[in-house]
Amino acid sequence: MTFKEIIQKIGEKNRARKELLRQADEQDRIHSTIEERKKSANERELERFMKENREEQIKGQLDVERKKRRDDISFNHNPLHTKNIMKAEWEVLREKNMFAGNSNMFSNQEFIHKNNPNLLKNNMRLLS
């Protein structure tokens, strides 16, 4: 059996499968059309409203599940078992702002070179 024959057999199987699916779809459409024609106009309208309500409920539940999945991916994936700072467990986020009200954050600290007599002297040993 050659490669070409194998490809042709696969193609024939796919064509036969597609034909069966097409026939089944056609039979289903015919059956649905017959069932719809048997119903009264009021029954068809009521079913349409029920279908719309059902679709709205499905959409609402789907939105909830998508948000839950997105949050799970964003916040609950933790392979290293470290704390998640986005959940406000980080203490720095809860501390008082230490820089608020200070124009100079070093104003309360002692300057290390204040009153140092050797500050501006040239030390040749350090420069060579």
Salt bridges, closest charged atoms under 4 A:
GLU19 OE2 - ARG22 NH2 2.59
GLU26 OE1 - ARG29 NH2 2.81
GLU35 OE2 - LYS38 NZ 3.97
GLU36 OE2 - LYS39 NZ 3.43
GLU47 OE1 - LYS39 NZ 2.56
GLU52 OE2 - ARG48 NH1 3.54
GLU55 OE2 - ARG54 NH1 3.94
ASP63 OD2 - LYS59 NZ 3.33
GLU65 OE2 - LYS68 NZ 3.48
ASP71 OD2 - LYS67 NZ 2.79
GLU91 OE2 - ARG94 NH1 3.89
